[in-house]
Amino acid sequence: MSRLPWYLWCAALAVTCANVGGQWDIAWHRSIGRDGFWSAPHVVIYLCGVLAGVACGYLILATTFGASKGGESSVRIWGFRGPLGAFIASWGGITMLASAPFDNWWHGAYGLDVKILSPPHVVLMIGALAVQIGALILILGEMNRAGEAQRRGLEWLYLYVGGMILCSQHTGIMEYAQRPSMHSAIFYRAVALNFVAVLVGVSMAARSRWATTIIASIYTAFYLGLLWILPLVHAEPKLGPVTHPVTTLIPAGFPLLIVVPAVVMDLVRPRIQALGRWPRALVLGVVFVGIFLLAQWPFANFLNSPGAFNAFFGSGYLDYRTGPNSYMARNVYFDREHGALEFDVGLVVAVTAACLMARLGLAWGDWMRKIRR
């Protein structure tokens, strides 16, 4: 296998920094609280923007001024030439770095975040998503132009970045993906809206028979790593009130069982390949929600049971602001729907959302297959 260009590794590292830093920062807030702008997680997050800027900025300048031979496989924007993915990732890196002073001002004006989706965090997440999409397209362009010897390595890097995008999608719905919400239709709708398009779209542009499973497995491995590594780091709250004693960094919970419907989707895909986009989207959307519901619903019961209160499953990790009467502390479900009818309607909405996202993923995947620049 030929050696892959350094800027592709740099782009993949940038994507990794965004996810590692983002989850580390959330664990920091849950365990320690706000601890200055230059905290270690913030440095790792913004390293994503720096790496994307360095790698993609170099590629654009090298292509524009002739140091690179990629002129025939580039696009022209504002007089500059370079791969499409490089322009998208560069914009994302600039957006991420621009969000830094906004976030610092926001905390100074309004104090501690009470939600993940504060305005500066939304700007940061948009920038990080642009870096990830840009890195994906950058690798994809190289992959679609590569010979058979180099394509295999590029495809693995491509699927890895796809898995990291799935991890970022999980971060955006963490407030809906806690254990108390796992028996609600809103939970399944949020998962469908954020996961299906990525699973379908990214896997379509790969040749691997098990592309969807690989992407979901990367997501699972990443969150398991967080679950098992972060609690090894000592941490104490620096803000009050402290309603639950904390001595370590508090990780996100056990990863969602996305890998189960991903396996079934890979098994189904070849059998529906001859169908049109809408029939395929219908099948994939129903399969995703149906299989995920069958897997996650009983697993949520286990996560709320004493058998999951250990270092492996991590249900015992609660942040310092968790009160003794909270749903998390009492291990009970939050009733987001009032009655069976409202739940059934919500589940129909979740399936509809999954089908629409699958249709979007199919269109996105077809487009990505054609990328050469």
C-alpha positions as CSV (number, residue, x, y, z in Angstrom):
1,M,0.0,0.0,0.0
2,S,1.4,3.4,-1.0
3,R,2.1,6.0,1.7
4,L,-0.8,8.4,2.3
5,P,-0.1,12.2,2.0
6,W,0.7,13.9,5.3
7,Y,-2.2,16.4,5.0
8,L,-4.7,13.6,5.0
9,W,-3.4,12.3,8.3
10,C,-3.3,15.9,9.6
11,A,-7.0,16.3,8.6
12,A,-7.9,13.0,10.4
13,L,-6.0,14.1,13.5
14,A,-7.9,17.4,13.5
15,V,-11.2,15.5,13.4
16,T,-10.0,13.4,16.3
17,C,-9.0,16.5,18.3
18,A,-12.5,18.0,17.9
19,N,-14.1,14.9,19.4
20,V,-11.6,14.2,22.1
21,G,-11.5,17.8,23.2
22,G,-15.2,18.2,23.1
23,Q,-16.0,15.2,25.2
24,W,-13.1,16.0,27.6
25,D,-14.5,19.5,28.0
26,I,-18.0,18.1,28.8
27,A,-16.5,15.8,31.3
28,W,-14.5,18.7,32.8
29,H,-17.7,20.8,33.2
30,R,-19.5,17.8,34.8
31,S,-16.7,17.1,37.2
32,I,-14.8,20.4,37.8
33,G,-16.9,23.2,36.4
34,R,-15.7,26.2,34.4
35,D,-11.9,26.5,35.0
36,G,-10.6,29.2,32.7
37,F,-10.4,29.7,28.9
38,W,-7.1,27.9,28.5
39,S,-8.1,24.7,30.1
40,A,-6.6,21.5,28.6
41,P,-9.8,20.4,26.8
42,H,-10.2,23.8,25.2
43,V,-6.6,23.6,23.8
44,V,-7.3,20.2,22.3
45,I,-10.6,21.5,20.7
46,Y,-9.0,24.5,19.1
47,L,-6.1,22.4,18.0
48,C,-8.6,20.9,15.5
49,G,-9.0,24.3,13.9
50,V,-5.3,24.9,13.8
51,L,-4.5,21.6,12.3
52,A,-7.2,22.0,9.7
53,G,-5.9,25.4,8.8
54,V,-2.3,24.3,8.5
55,A,-3.0,21.2,6.4
56,C,-5.7,22.6,4.2
57,G,-4.2,26.0,3.9
58,Y,-0.9,24.5,2.7
59,L,-2.8,22.4,0.2
60,I,-4.7,25.3,-1.2
61,L,-1.6,27.5,-1.5
62,A,0.5,24.7,-2.9
63,T,-2.1,24.0,-5.5
64,T,-2.7,27.6,-6.4
65,F,1.0,28.5,-6.8
66,G,2.1,25.3,-8.5
67,A,4.0,23.5,-5.8
68,S,1.4,20.8,-5.9
69,K,0.5,18.7,-8.9
70,G,-3.2,18.7,-8.0
71,G,-4.3,21.5,-10.2
72,E,-6.3,19.2,-12.5
73,S,-8.2,17.8,-9.5
74,S,-9.1,21.1,-7.8
75,V,-11.8,23.8,-7.7
76,R,-11.3,27.5,-8.0
77,I,-12.7,29.8,-5.2
78,W,-11.8,33.5,-4.9
79,G,-8.8,33.1,-7.2
80,F,-7.4,30.2,-5.1
81,R,-7.3,26.6,-6.3
82,G,-7.4,23.5,-4.2
83,P,-9.5,20.4,-3.4
84,L,-13.1,21.1,-2.4
85,G,-12.6,19.4,1.0
86,A,-9.7,21.7,1.8
87,F,-11.8,24.8,1.3
88,I,-14.6,23.4,3.5
89,A,-12.2,22.3,6.3
90,S,-10.4,25.6,6.2
91,W,-13.6,27.6,6.6
92,G,-14.5,25.2,9.5
93,G,-11.2,25.8,11.2
94,I,-11.6,29.6,10.9
95,T,-15.1,29.4,12.3
96,M,-13.9,27.3,15.3
97,L,-11.2,29.7,16.1
98,A,-13.6,32.7,15.8
99,S,-15.9,31.0,18.3
100,A,-13.2,31.1,21.0
101,P,-13.5,34.8,22.0
102,F,-17.3,34.6,21.6
103,D,-17.3,31.7,24.1
104,N,-15.0,33.5,26.5
105,W,-17.2,36.6,26.4
106,W,-20.4,34.5,26.8
107,H,-19.1,32.9,30.0
108,G,-18.0,36.3,31.4
109,A,-21.4,37.8,30.7
110,Y,-23.7,34.8,31.6
111,G,-21.7,32.4,33.7
112,L,-21.6,28.7,33.5
113,D,-23.3,26.9,30.6
114,V,-26.5,25.2,31.6
115,K,-26.9,23.5,28.2
116,I,-24.5,22.1,25.6
117,L,-26.2,24.1,22.8
118,S,-25.3,27.6,23.9
119,P,-24.8,30.1,21.0
120,P,-21.0,30.0,21.1
121,H,-21.0,26.2,21.3
122,V,-23.3,26.1,18.3
123,V,-20.8,28.2,16.3
124,L,-18.0,25.9,17.5
125,M,-19.9,22.8,16.6
126,I,-20.8,24.1,13.1
127,G,-17.1,24.9,12.5
128,A,-16.1,21.4,13.8
129,L,-18.7,19.8,11.6
130,A,-17.3,21.7,8.6
131,V,-13.8,20.5,9.4
132,Q,-15.1,16.9,9.6
133,I,-17.1,17.1,6.3
134,G,-14.2,18.8,4.6
135,A,-11.8,16.1,5.8
136,L,-14.2,13.4,4.6
137,I,-14.5,15.0,1.1
138,L,-10.7,15.6,1.0
139,I,-10.0,12.0,1.6
140,L,-12.8,10.9,-0.7
141,G,-11.4,12.9,-3.6
142,E,-8.1,11.2,-3.2
143,M,-9.8,7.8,-2.8
144,N,-11.9,8.1,-5.9
145,R,-8.8,9.0,-7.9
146,A,-6.6,6.4,-6.4
147,G,-5.5,3.1,-7.9
148,E,-6.4,-0.1,-6.2
149,A,-3.1,-0.3,-4.2
150,Q,-3.7,3.0,-2.4
151,R,-7.5,2.9,-2.3
152,R,-7.7,0.4,0.6
153,G,-5.7,2.6,3.0
154,L,-7.7,5.7,2.0
155,E,-11.0,3.9,2.5
156,W,-10.1,2.9,6.0
157,L,-9.1,6.6,6.8
158,Y,-12.4,7.7,5.1
159,L,-14.5,5.3,7.3
160,Y,-12.6,6.4,10.4
161,V,-13.5,10.1,9.7
162,G,-17.1,8.9,9.1
163,G,-17.1,7.3,12.5
164,M,-15.8,10.5,14.1
165,I,-18.6,12.4,12.5
166,L,-21.0,10.0,14.1
167,C,-19.4,10.7,17.4
168,S,-19.9,14.4,16.9
169,Q,-23.6,13.8,16.1
170,H,-23.9,12.0,19.4
171,T,-22.5,15.1,21.2
172,G,-25.3,17.2,19.8
173,I,-28.0,15.1,21.3
174,M,-26.5,14.2,24.6
175,E,-29.2,16.0,26.5
176,Y,-31.8,13.7,24.8
177,A,-29.6,10.5,25.0
178,Q,-29.4,10.1,28.8
179,R,-30.7,7.0,30.5
180,P,-33.9,8.6,31.7
181,S,-34.9,9.4,28.1
182,M,-34.3,6.0,26.5
183,H,-38.0,4.9,26.8
184,S,-39.3,8.0,25.0
185,A,-40.1,8.5,21.4
186,I,-38.2,11.8,21.4
187,F,-35.0,9.9,22.1
188,Y,-35.5,7.6,19.0
189,R,-36.4,10.6,16.9
190,A,-33.3,12.5,18.0
191,V,-31.1,9.5,17.2
192,A,-32.8,8.9,13.8
193,L,-32.3,12.6,12.8
194,N,-28.6,12.7,13.8
195,F,-27.3,9.2,12.9
196,V,-29.1,7.7,9.9
197,A,-27.9,10.2,7.2
198,V,-24.3,9.7,8.2
199,L,-24.5,5.9,8.4
200,V,-26.2,5.6,5.0
201,G,-24.3,8.4,3.2
202,V,-20.8,7.6,4.3
203,S,-21.2,3.8,3.7
204,M,-22.6,4.3,0.2
205,A,-19.4,5.9,-1.0
206,A,-17.2,3.0,0.3
207,R,-16.7,-0.4,-1.3
208,S,-16.6,-2.3,1.9
209,R,-19.4,-4.8,2.4
210,W,-19.5,-3.8,6.1
211,A,-19.0,-0.1,5.8
212,T,-22.0,0.8,8.0
213,T,-20.9,-1.6,10.7
214,I,-17.3,-0.3,10.6
215,I,-18.5,3.3,11.1
216,A,-20.8,2.3,14.0
217,S,-18.0,0.3,15.5
218,I,-15.6,3.3,15.5
219,Y,-18.3,5.3,17.2
220,T,-18.7,2.5,19.8
221,A,-15.0,2.1,20.4
222,F,-14.5,5.9,20.9
223,Y,-17.2,6.2,23.5
224,L,-16.1,3.0,25.3
225,G,-12.6,4.5,25.4
226,L,-13.9,7.7,27.0
227,L,-16.0,5.6,29.5
228,W,-13.0,3.6,30.6
229,I,-10.2,6.2,30.5
230,L,-11.7,9.4,31.8
231,P,-12.6,8.1,35.3
232,L,-8.9,7.3,35.8
233,V,-8.2,11.0,36.0
234,H,-8.6,12.7,39.4
235,A,-11.0,15.7,39.5
236,E,-12.8,17.7,42.1
237,P,-15.5,20.4,41.7
238,K,-14.4,24.0,41.9
239,L,-17.9,25.4,41.7
240,G,-20.9,24.9,43.9
241,P,-23.3,23.8,45.0
242,V,-22.0,20.2,45.0
243,T,-25.0,17.9,45.4
244,H,-23.1,14.7,44.5
245,P,-19.5,14.0,45.5
246,V,-17.1,13.6,42.6
247,T,-13.5,12.5,42.6
248,T,-12.8,11.7,38.9
249,L,-13.7,13.0,35.5
250,I,-17.3,12.0,34.7
251,P,-17.6,10.5,31.2
252,A,-20.5,10.2,28.8
253,G,-22.6,7.0,29.4
254,F,-22.3,3.7,27.6
255,P,-22.4,4.2,23.8
256,L,-25.8,3.7,22.2
257,L,-26.3,0.3,20.5
258,I,-26.0,1.8,17.0
259,V,-23.9,-1.1,15.9
260,V,-26.8,-3.5,16.1
261,P,-29.0,-1.8,13.4
262,A,-25.8,-1.0,11.4
263,V,-25.1,-4.7,11.0
264,V,-28.7,-5.4,9.8
265,M,-28.5,-2.4,7.4
266,D,-25.3,-3.9,5.9
267,L,-27.1,-7.3,5.5
268,V,-30.1,-5.6,3.9
269,R,-28.3,-3.2,1.5
270,P,-27.3,-5.7,-1.2
271,R,-30.9,-7.1,-1.3
272,I,-32.5,-3.7,-2.0
273,Q,-29.8,-2.3,-4.3
274,A,-32.1,-2.7,-7.4
275,L,-34.9,-0.6,-5.8
276,G,-35.3,3.2,-6.3
277,R,-34.0,5.7,-3.7
278,W,-37.3,6.2,-1.9
279,P,-38.1,2.4,-1.5
280,R,-34.5,1.9,-0.2
281,A,-34.8,4.8,2.1
282,L,-38.1,3.4,3.5
283,V,-36.5,0.0,4.1
284,L,-33.4,1.5,5.7
285,G,-35.3,3.9,7.9
286,V,-37.7,1.3,9.2
287,V,-34.9,-1.2,9.8
288,F,-32.8,1.3,11.7
289,V,-35.6,2.5,14.1
290,G,-37.1,-1.0,14.5
291,I,-33.8,-2.8,15.2
292,F,-32.5,0.0,17.4
293,L,-35.7,0.0,19.4
294,L,-35.5,-3.8,20.0
295,A,-31.8,-3.5,21.1
296,Q,-31.8,-0.2,23.1
297,W,-35.1,-0.5,25.0
298,P,-34.2,-3.6,27.0
299,F,-30.6,-2.4,27.3
300,A,-31.8,0.8,28.9
301,N,-33.5,-1.3,31.6
302,F,-30.2,-3.0,32.2
303,L,-28.4,0.3,32.4
304,N,-30.8,1.5,35.1
305,S,-30.2,-1.7,37.1
306,P,-27.6,-2.5,39.7
307,G,-25.7,-4.7,37.2
308,A,-24.6,-1.6,35.3
309,F,-23.3,0.3,38.2
310,N,-19.6,-0.6,37.6
311,A,-16.6,0.7,35.7
312,F,-17.5,-1.3,32.6
313,F,-21.0,0.0,32.0
314,G,-20.6,3.3,33.9
315,S,-24.2,3.9,35.0
316,G,-22.9,5.0,38.5
317,Y,-21.1,8.1,37.2
318,L,-23.1,11.2,38.1
319,D,-21.9,14.8,37.8
320,Y,-21.5,17.1,40.8
321,R,-24.8,18.9,40.2
322,T,-26.9,15.8,40.2
323,G,-29.4,16.0,43.0
324,P,-30.6,12.9,44.9
325,N,-34.1,13.3,43.6
326,S,-33.1,13.6,39.9
327,Y,-34.2,11.0,37.4
328,M,-30.5,9.9,36.9
329,A,-29.9,9.4,40.6
330,R,-33.2,7.5,41.1
331,N,-32.6,5.4,37.9
332,V,-36.1,6.1,36.6
333,Y,-37.4,7.2,33.2
334,F,-38.6,10.7,32.3
335,D,-42.1,10.6,30.9
336,R,-41.7,12.8,27.8
337,E,-44.9,11.6,26.3
338,H,-48.2,11.5,28.1
339,G,-49.9,8.2,27.3
340,A,-49.5,5.4,24.8
341,L,-51.1,7.3,21.9
342,E,-48.6,10.2,22.2
343,F,-45.7,7.7,22.3
344,D,-47.0,5.8,19.3
345,V,-47.4,9.0,17.3
346,G,-43.9,10.1,18.4
347,L,-42.5,6.7,17.2
348,V,-44.2,7.2,13.8
349,V,-42.5,10.6,13.6
350,A,-39.2,8.9,14.5
351,V,-39.6,6.3,11.7
352,T,-40.6,9.1,9.2
353,A,-37.5,11.1,10.3
354,A,-35.3,8.0,9.8
355,C,-36.7,7.4,6.3
356,L,-36.2,11.0,5.3
357,M,-32.6,11.0,6.7
358,A,-32.0,7.7,4.8
359,R,-33.2,9.4,1.6
360,L,-30.9,12.3,2.3
361,G,-28.0,9.9,3.0
362,L,-28.6,8.1,-0.3
363,A,-28.5,11.3,-2.3
364,W,-25.4,12.5,-0.4
365,G,-23.7,9.1,-0.9
366,D,-24.4,9.2,-4.7
367,W,-22.9,12.7,-4.8
368,M,-19.8,11.6,-2.9
369,R,-19.2,8.7,-5.2
370,K,-18.6,11.2,-8.0
371,I,-16.2,13.5,-6.2
372,R,-12.8,13.7,-7.8
373,R,-11.7,17.2,-6.7
